């Protein structure tokens, strides 16, 4: 099951750099996770200062 980024995202980019699958990219208002590429590792959640990435 893939992670998703909730509305708490402040677009800091910390999650994108930590994603080993390259599943995170900048969206219009916040970062987004490609569910097909996400490996559910949780690296993004570990570095996010606001707790925006959550398991789906």
Buried (B, 14 or more C-beta within 10 A) or exposed (E): EBBBBEEEBEBBEBBBEBBEBEBBEEEEEBBBBEEEEBEEBEBBBEBBEEEBBBEE
